[in-house]
């Protein structure tokens, strides 16, 4: 039977070769996408581990960290250039056995620094007064990839002598470099809690896997009717059910094996372009997009096994009774109980509101099955919805084509829905991705502080800053693009448990300064100074009238400065020149920050999520289109004899084309509406349970994308109609 099955698969004529190629292509696409998703998950973990050394001093050393005899002065800080984060570490060795960070062969001495490749390029490109003047010494070498989270990371390690390093902010002595991944370190502040990304990528994997499995199933069922007749004939002449199953599995196994091998090749081709997608805010190293042995074994065995199961299930009627095929028994109509899984999945997502687990890994475990149950429910409920819609259409049919299409769908809604099931799932996945990510992005944008102009701030908190007017003020005012320099001063006596002398706000500001910046608030009439709490007002919030402080302008000058505010036009030159001057003037305090420094990392992350949603949409829609084309072409091939007989009885080719078009369009429109509605409802339930927010309706681009998807689907169906003329000639009926 195995040899006969192989002969059917590879030497069964042009039809067998086409089916073999189609199934292999479907399996290859599925294997490639699943491998890419698994590799992306591994890359997130690898990126996280690359952050580990930056948490040195922030987390205690572990048993795996090598302990050295000579301590190393270690002063980490974060700097920025054009809102891009720069990881800066000032170090000073106290002896020959001081620990060395990864990526370096030696520690920089006083007057030297090592930089990452992108930092090297940035220093060469940016004017020195904007960036280079912040760093003492000269470049001594390039930091290796082992220390870089991403190829685009900006990192600089600066050498000092021990006495100088001891005076730097956050300076401490360490005897080892921290090596534990941030995902296993509760006190680490650099890196990601990767379980959150696991949740997103897990949903992505599930979202892509379903359309792929449907495509594999559709391709496996190509010319299923003709093969069923062939196998049924073999059963009638004595072949056993086991022998039939063995031949069918061998046929599918050949295509699945070829497709799996090609799929690994597809992954290798996609690996480098996928590594460049910054969906965590930064691209990956291509070598981090790797697979574990377990990944390879599971995919190499699992996807072909799924294809074999589909092939085995597709011939279940032949195995039960060959007479069921030869007599063409009408399948039983689907029942309403098919809606139960769909309702159960939605109910589970609704239940999670208020019952969400505390940890991200547990959230993965509860949300992912919920989405998969909803997707399974859509697939199960689709035939019943198709049957209901077709029966309604049959009652109102005015044309022969409409009546024939509606009656066929009503008799066999499973076959009608199978053709569009991939597209329906793609609509669901697209709706969930656009709804959830779009809402998160809208909520985040609403929290952006809405300054009219850019600001750079030099904070001195928690220590007291200088009094009077610092000498750097005049230099700052001469920078092109800087419009104003003013000060927030410390409110005397303000502490964590008591209000200040002039109110319960931590700072005081002169009303003359505040009058020039109404976007920060206002003063009561007659006041010379007010107590103020913060520097920016969230977008959409009213500007507060600050309480008056009983203090004169002269008394204000004698108070220590809490923050120097440099208002500017937001240009790179104004922001970075101001930052460089402030860093040079105040070396012993925290680095100055700009308002957009707070938001760019988050913006990059959400931009990456949007890109990820686009990847899902761009991947799932073509898969659905391939599935639709394979299903329509397979349906035409299986029904060419009935169509030929209809043509011989006088039915026009135009009528037959309308029948084929309606058979696909009707379930597609009915179930697509349900899928979009369920997708947006699932996104709403997820947002309520996970983030306590409400779904923001998608914009016009979403509806345009859905319309384009439906139009392309119609084009795919239309592309198969020319086959109808060649398949339904009178010779087909004669030969059959």
C-alpha positions, 0 to 999 in steps of 0.5 A: 500500500505504501508503494501504491500510495507513493505512485498515486502521489508522484506519478498520478498525472498532472492533477496529482502533481498540481495537488502535490505542489499545492499541499507542499506550498501550504505546508511550507508557508505554515512551517515558515510562519510558525518557525518565524514566530518561535524565533521571534520569541527566542529573540526577545529572550536573547535581547533581554539577556543582553541587557543583564550587565547594565543592571550591575549594582542595581541587583545583587550578584548571583552564584553564576557571576564571577567575583573579582578581587579588585572592585570596580567603580561603577556609575551608570546613567542614561543620556539622550540624543534626539530622544534616543537613549544612550546607555552610559557607564563611567568606570574606574579600575582599582586593581588588575583584577577588576571585573570587565563588562562584556564586549570589552577586552580591557577596561578604558583608562582615564581619558578613554572611552569605548563606544558601540558601532552606532554610537561611533557613527553618531559621534562622527556625524553629530557636531561636537558641541551637541554631543561629543563635548559631553564625554571626557577623553577620546575613543579607544575602541568599539564595544563588541556585540556581546554587550549590545541589546540591539545592533542600533544600541547607543552605548558608551563606557568611559574610563576615569581614575578612582578618585574622580569616579567616586564623585560621580552620581550613583557611583559604587564599587562592584566586584562582579558584572551582573549576568541574570536576565532581567526577566528573572530579576525583580529589582532590575530596571533595565530590560523587559519583562518578556512575559508580556511579549510572550502573550502578544507573540503567543496570540500572534502564533495562534492567529497565524497558525489557524489560517495556515492549518485551514490552508493546509486542510483546503489544499489537502482536500483538493480533488477530494471528490475524485479521490474519494470515488477512487478510494471508494471503488477500491473499497468496493473491490476489496480494499480494507479501511486500513489500507485506504487510510494508509494510502491517503496518509502516504499521499499526504506525507510526501507533500508534507515532508517536501513542504516541511523541508521547504518551510525551513528554507522559507524561515532562513530567507525570512530570518534576517528581514524579520530581525530588522522589525523593531517591535520591541523598540529596537531590531534584533541581531539576526543570530538571536532569531534562532531556534532551539532543538525543541522548536525544530523537533516540534515543528518538524513533527507537528506540522506534517502530523497536522497535515496527515490528520487533515488528510485522514479526516478528509477520507472518513466517509470512505473509511466508514462506507464506500457506498456513502460516497458512491451514492452521494449522500447529502450531509446532515445539516449543522445544528445551533449547538455549534455556537456553544464554543464561540459563546464559551470563548467570549464568556471566558474573556468576559469572566477575566475582567476582574479575575486577571492573574497577577503575573504576565506568564499566567496572563498568557496562560488564560488569555491565549486559550480564550482567543483560540477557543473563540477562533475555533468557535467561529470555524464551528459556527460558520457552517450553521451561519452559512446555512441560515443565511442561504435559507433566507436567500433561497426564500427571496431568490428571484433568479435561477443562479441565486436559487441554485447557489442558495440551495446548494449552500443550504444542502452542504453549508460545510463545503460553502463555509470551508472555502472562506473560513481562512478569510473569516479568521483573517478578518477576526485576527485583523479586527482584534489586532487593530482594535486592541493595539489602536486603543492602547496607542490612543490611550498612550497618546492621551497622556502625552504632555502637551507643551507648546514648546520644547523644554530641557530640564536640569533637575537637582532633586533630591539634593539642593541646587545652586542659589542665585543665577548660575553662570551657564544661564547666559550661555543657554540664552545665546543658543539658537532656538532657546526662547527662555531660561527660568528656575523652579526653586525648592519650597522650604520645609517641603518633605514627604510627610509635611507641606512646604512653608508656602503650600503643599507643592514641592517647588515655587516659581516666580509669577513673572516667569510663569506669566511667560508660560501660560501652558504651565498654569497661572498665578493669583492676582497680586502674587509674586510667587506660587507653589507648583507641583509639576512641569507639564499638564497632560493633554486635555487637562485644564491649566491649574491656577497655582496657590500663591506663596507668601514670598518676595522676588528677593527671597525667591533668589535666595532659595536653592534651585530645584530645576533649571527650565530651558524653553526652546523650539524643540530643534535638535540643535537647541535641545542637545546644545542645552543638554551638553552645556548643562551636563558640563556645568553640573557634573555631580547631578543627574543628567538633564532631560527633555520632555520627549525623552520620556515618550520616545521609548514608549512610542517606539514600542507602540510603533513596533506593536502597530508594525506587528499588527501589520505583519499579522494582517499582511500574513493572514490575508494572503494565506486566506486568499491562497486558501480561498483560491485553492478551495474554489478551484478544487470545488470547480474540479470536483463539480465539473460533471454536474456543471457540464450536465447543466450546460448541456441542458441549456444553462448559460455559462454566465449563470454558472459563473453567477452560481460559483460567485454567489456560493463564495460571496454569500458565506463570506459576507455573512460570516465576515460580518460576524467575525469582525463583530466578534473580533472587536468584541474580543478586543474590548473584553481583552482591553477591559480585563487587561488594561481597564480601558474601553475599545476605541473604534477603528479608523477609516484605514481599518475599514478601507483595509477590510474593503480591500481584502473583500475586493481582493477576495472577489478578484481571487474568485473571479480569477478562477471563473475562466476555468469554468469554461474549460471544465464544463465542456460536453466532452467532460460529461461524455468521458465521465 
